[in-house]
Amino acid sequence: MHLSDLLADEEVQPNESPSQVDLNAKDHWKKGNSMFEASKFDDAIKEFDEAIRIDPKYADAYFNKALTERIMRNYDAAKADLEKVMELQPSSPDAPLLFGDILESSNDLLGARFWYEKSLKIDSGYSEAKNRLEHLDSLIHMDYGDAQKEKQTSINSQASKNDNTELIEEGQIKRVKFYKSNVKFDSVMGLEKVKKYLHDNVILAIQHPELFKKYGKKLGLGLILYGPPGNGKTHIVNAIAGEAGANVIIAQINLIIDMYTGNTEKNLKQIFVQARENLPCIIFFDELDALGVKRGGGQEGGESSALRLAVNEFLTQMSGVEKNPDGLFVIGATNHPWDIDPALKRSGRFGDSVYLMPPKYKDRKKLLEFYTRDKPKSHINFGRLARATIGFSAADIERVCDKAAMLPLLHEYEHKSGRDMTMRDMLKVLKDKDTGGSSLDEWYSMVKKDVINKTETQTVDGKRQEIVKEGKLDPQEKILYKAMIKDIKKNTSPTNIRIRRFMRWFALHIL
């Protein structure tokens, strides 16, 4: 059981009814949980603090804040919040368990034992507390070396039975799962230049290594796919693997990162070791910015998070790919390339980057046809729908098609007679502000302040002064991400926002 499994869920808390919690506090609590799951721990704490400010008796907010602080190694703050939880919910076994975990991490084994026993007194069937006590007994009373040997023997035996089974023991990856993809480029709508680049630099290297060796080209590559969310980064990686016939390892950030010192680095190394055992192989890191976070960034960077030590190990492994690249391709995907450590982005590591922009008119039309291909439909004007979805991502279009298909499905369920999905269904979904909008409108607005400088007016000594605040990009990154910067500027300009809204309205209501 990982600590993240303890994240408080109001629906299963026996001592606190959701109706007793202030709704505004609950909203901040939910946002904090989302930030926690995305490993944005500083942001999570801010949301939990706001929930507590609104509702000082919100036990779940105190608990989730304590859990986040424990992962960030802010032990004193975590213990203070846990004491508040135990005051508000004296019958909860989770708070004593987490308190014991903190003491165990500080090597206070006897103190940890006291709190684990207290957790068991509250709930005698709490298996996690029992397991923790058994583990402490093994540390205190057993020959730990023999125990480790026995455990390793068991691990090796289990791994040998099935080499393609994911195996994780106490936060350490012992074996990762890899697979072959059946996806091909014909399912990737548009992005012709991107597909040509990937074919020439990745697929050819896998299919014809002798040709690359003849001309002194490396048979491996570190590549970043970046751009707005929902535009098919993961799908493209599967298409590359499918075209080339390579193995794929999905390096899941939540499995790599572990709370115990050293485990994250070991997990990274193990992924690269096993990739080399199954060449040609593509390792895919989604949300690369969450793992390769900038070092030395203070409260906004890796120095304050549990991910800080992972970057150095990541650099070591990517240097190994540079020196011995044959058949190993490492691809990272991110919506925030400016948050990735610069050392990872230099040539030889993630030296190449490809921008995946939102689909244009022709591509949106093809996506609409693709996502409705297996649905009973009639009288659908895909050209009009493509105009109505200007500024939508591929994921937005898929969501609209899925929502529209629910309308005839529910009609058949209620009236016992089937009908096709029609243009009216599609337009109804698109006109619904809750289900038919573009997720990219908000995203562009959100990232604008990160990448583009802005002028703020401040009053100093009674005089108004204009101060220009620079974005996160340094001069080199402004050149590297020129296409994305241009796209952000275009999609956040007042003129283009008005044009986009008018085109959607016109396509939905007039033509």
N, C-alpha and C positions, 0 to 999 in steps of 0.2 A: 504493500500500500504506500503510495506517495503522499506527501503532505497535501498536494493539491486536491486529493480526494476528500479532504476534510472541509473544503470550502462550504460554508453554511448555506443550506437551501431551505428557505422558509417553509416550503411545502411539506418537509419531512421533520421539521422541528416540533417536538411534542409540547414544549413549554411556552411557546409563543405563537399566538394566532396572527396570521397576516392582517386581519382586520384591526388589530391593535396598533399597527405601525402606521405612522404618518405616510401618506402616499408620496409626497415629495421626497421624503427620506428613503422610501423604498426605491424610487427611481434612481437616486444616486447610488444606492446599494447595488442595484442591477448593473449600472454603468461601471462601478468598481469591479464587479465580478468579471465583466467583459474585458476590462483593462488587465486584470490579473491573468485571465486565460491567454491574453495576447502578450504576456510577459512585460507589460508596461506598468511596472510595480509602483513607480513614483506617482503616476496618474491614478492608479488604483487607490493608493492611500489618500489622495486628495478627495476622491469621491466618497470613500468611507468616512473621512473626517467631516465632510459636508452632511452626510446622512446622520452622523452623531450630533452635529450641531443642531440640526432640525429636530431630532428625536434623541435626547440624551439617554434614554432607556432602551435603545435599539441594540439588543445583545448580539444579534447576528452581525451587525456592522462592526462592533468591537472585535468579535472573533475573527472575521475575515481580515480586518486590519492587522490583528496580531499575527495571523498566518503569513500575511505579506511581509510584515516586519521581520518575522523569523527567517524567511527566505533571503531577505536583504541583510541578515545578521545584525539587525538592530534589536538585540536580545532584551535589553532593559525596557525599551518601549513596548515590546511584545508582551513581556511579563506583566507590565502595568495594565495593559488592555485585557489580558486574560484574567487578572484579578477582578476587573470590572465585570467580565462575563460571569465569573463564578458567583459574584454578588447578585447579579440579575437572574442567573439561571443556575442555582446551586445543584440541580439534579441533572445537569448535562455532563456526560463522561468525556466529551471531546476536549473541553478546556484543560482539565488536568492532564490528559494525554499529551496535548501540545506543550504544556508547561514542562512535563517530563522530557519531551523531545529536546527542548531548548537546553535543559540541564545536561542531558546526555551529550549534546553537541559541544558543550563546554567542558566535557570530561568529568562532570560531577555525577558519577554513576549511582552512588547511594541516594543522592537527592532525586535523581530521575526515577529510581526504584520506588521511592515514597509516593511520587505523583502517579506513577503507573498503577500502583496498588490502590490509590485513592480512586482512580478511574474505574477499576474493577469493583470496588465497593459500591459505587453508584450503579454499575451495570455489570453483573457477574458474568454475563455472556458476551462481553465485548472482546471479540477475538483479537483485535489489533493490540489492545492493552496486554492480553495474555502473551501474544507473540513478542511484544517488546520486553516483557519480564523474562521470558525464556532466553531472549537474546542477551540481556544483561547478565543472567546467570551464567551463560556460556562464556562471557567475557571475564566474569569475576571468579568463577569456580573451575572452569574447564581448561584443558590444554588447547589454547586457541589455534595453535599451528596444526594440530591433528584435525580439528574441526574444519579448518579451511581446506586441507587436503581432501577430506571426505566430500566436502561440498563441490570442489573442483572436479573430482572424479564423477560425481553425479551429473554435473554440467556437461562434461565431455561425452559421457555416455548418451545423454539425451540429444546432444547436438549431432552425434554420429548417426543417430537413427534417421534424422531428416535434416539434410544440410540446408534446406530452404525454409526452415521454420524460424520465425523470430523468437529470440530467446533473451530475456532480460532478468537479471538476478540482482536484487538490492540496488537498483538504480544503474547497474552497469549492463551495457549492451554486449552480449556474448555472441550473438549472431543476428544479422539483419536479413529481411526477406527481400529477394529480388524477383523480377518477373520480365516476361517478354510482352511487348505491346503489339496489338493488332491494328492500331490507329495509323492512318496514312495521311499524306498531305492533301488528298482530295477532300478531306473533311474539314480542312482549315480554309475558311472563306477569306478571300483577299490576301493581303500581305505577301504579294508576289515577290517583291524585292527581298523581304525577310526570308522567305522559303528558298530563294535562289542562294542567298548567302549561306544559310544553314546546310543546304545540299552540298555546296562547294567546299565548305570548311569542316563539316562534321561527318556527313553521310559518306562522302567520297573517301575520307580518311579511314573510315571503318571498313568500307567495302573494298578499297584498293590501296592498302597500306604500302605495297611495293612502289606504287607511283609516287607517293609522298616521299618515301625514302630516297628515291632516285633524284628528286629535286631538292633534297635537304629540308623538307618540311616536317614539322613536328606532328606526331600522331596522337596528340592530345590537346585539349583546349580548356581554358577557363573562360566562361561566358556569362554575362549578366543579361537577362531579359527584364526590361523595366518599362513602366508605363502605368496608366490608370488601371484600377482594379477591374476584374471581370472581362478582360479581353483575351483570354485564352493562353496564358503563359504555360500552365500545366498541360493543357491540351497539345500545345506545340511540342513540348518535350516528349510526350507520348508518341506524337507523329514522327519526330526525328528517330526515336528508337524503333518504331514500326517500320520505317523506310529502310533503316540500316540493319535491322535484325540484331540490335545490341540488347544486353541486359540493362535493366533499370533498377536503381535503388532510390526509393523516396526517403530522403533523410528528414525525418519528422523532428522538428525543433523541440516539441514537448517531450519526446523520448530521449533526445540528446542531453538536454539540460537537466541536471540533477542537483539537489540541495547540498549534497555532501562534497567537500573539497576533493578535487581530483577526478571525480566521476565524469564530469562533462568532457574534460580533455581526453580521458580514456575512451569515451563513447565516440568522439570524433575520430580518433585514431583507428578504432576498430572498424568503422564504416569504410575508411580508405583501404585498410588491409584486406577486407573482404571483397571490395570492388576489384582490387588487383588480382584476386583469386578467380575472378569471373569475367575476364576481359573477352571482347570489348564491352565496356560498361559505362553507363551514364549515371553519375550521382546527381540527384536533383535536390537542391535546397530551396524550398519555398519560404517566403518571408525572410530572405537572407539578411535583411537589416536587423532582424531580431537576434540573430546569432553573431553576425560580424559587426556589431555596434561599434561606433567610434570610441577609441580609448581617449582618456584625458578630457572627457566632455563634461565633467562636473555632474550636476544634478540631471543633465539631459543626456549624458553619455554613459559609457560602460563603467566608469569608475564607481558609480553608486549602485550598480545592479549586480545580480548573481551571475551575469554573463561575462563579466570583465575578463576572467582568466581564459575564457574560450577563444578569444581572438588570437592570442599568442600561439595556441595549439593549431588553430586554423591556418595561420601563416606558415607554420612548420610543415603541415601536410600539403599545402598548395606549393610550397617550395619543392617538396618531393615530387609533385606532379611535373613541375617545370624541369627537374633534372632527369626524370624517368617517365616521360609522358605517354609511352606507347599504348594506345587503345583505351586510355582513361580520360573521360570527358566530364568536367564538373560544371554544372549549369546552376546558376542561382536566379531566383525571381524576386523582384521587389517592386513595391509602389513608391518607395522612398529611397532612391539610390544615394541621395546626399547624406543619409545617416549611416552608410557603410564605411568602415575604417578605410582611409586612403591607401594604407599599405596593402590591403587586399585587392585594390583596383589597379595596381600597377601592372605593367606588361609581364607576362609569365605566370600571373596568378589569374585574377578575373580581369584580364587586360582588354578583352573585347566586350562591347555592350551593344545591345540591339533594342531599339525603341519600338514597342508595340502600341500603335495608336488606335483609337476607337474606330469602328468600321465606318467607311464612307457609304454613300447612297447605294451603289451597286452591291457592296458587301452586305449592307443591311437587308437588301432585297433577297439575296441568296440565303442569309441567315434565317429570315422569316420563312422562306420556302423549306429550308432544312429542318427547322424545329416544328414544322407542321406536316412533315412528309408522311408520318405514320398516324395521322389523325383524320377521321372522316370529316371532310370539309367541302364547301361549295361556295362559289361566287365571292372569292376573296381577291381583292385588288392589292397585290403585293407592292406595286409601285407607290400607291397612296400611303400604305402602311410604312414604307421605307421613308417617306417624307415626314410622316407623323412621328417617327422615332429618331429624328436628327439629334445627335448628341447622346444617343443611348449606347451602352456597352453591349457586347455579345451576351453577357449574362442577363442584362436587363431585357433583351429581346427574347431570350429563352424563357424568362419568368413571365413575360406578357403572353406568350403562346401557351404556356402551361396554365395560366389563370383563365385564359379564354376557353380552353378545352374543358374546364370545370363546369362551365355554364350548360352545354348540352348534356354533360354527364349527369348533373343534378336534375336537369329536366327529365331525363329518362328515368332516374330513380324516383322522382315525385309523380310523374304522369304515366309511367310504365310504357312509354313509347319513345323510340330513339329519334334523333335528328342530327344533321350535320352541324359542325361548327361553321359559323358564317361571319361575314364582314361586320355585322352588327355586334357580334360577340367580341371581336377584336377591338372595335371602337369603344365599346362599353368599358373594357378593361383600361384602355389608354386614357379615357376621360376621367377615370377614378383617380383622384389625387393620392389615395393611400396605396394603390397597387400599380398604377400605370406610369409613374414618373421615372426619370433618369437618375440613377445613383451618382452619375458623374458630375451633375450640376453642383451638388454639395461638395464632392471631392475636390473639384477644381478650386472652388472658393476656399476650402480649408488649406490646401497646399500652397496657395498663392503667396501667403505671408512667409512660407518657408523658403521660397526660391527667388522671389522678386523683392527688390528693395522698396520701401514705402516711406513717404514723408509724413511726419507727425508734427503737429503744432503744440508747442509747450510755452508756458509763461515763466520767464526767469527774471526776477527783480522787476516785476511789473511790465516787462516787455515780452511780446509774443515772438517766438523764434521757431523757425522750421528746422527740424532735425531729420536727416535721412538715415533710416535704419536698414542696414544691409541684410539680405537673406542668408541662408545657411551655405550657399554655394561659394566656393573660392573661385578665382579667375579661371583656373584650369578646368574645374567642373562645369563652369558656364559654357565652355567650349565643348566639353565632352557631351553634355546633355542639352545641346543647342536645340535639337528637335523638340524635346519635351518642354523646354522653356517657351519656345514659340507657340506650342500648342496650348500651354497654360495661359499665356498672355491673350491669345486669341479667344479662348473660351471664358475668360473672365472680364473681357472688355464690355462696358455697358452697351455699346452698339451691337456687338455680336450676340449678347444675351437677349436683347430686344428682337433681333432678327430671328434667332432660334425659337423664341416663344411664339412669334407671329407665324412662322412656318408650321410649327406644330398645330397651332390653333386653326390655321387655314386648312391643313390637311385633314384635321379631325371634323371640322364643322362645315366646310364649303366644298372641298374637292379631295 
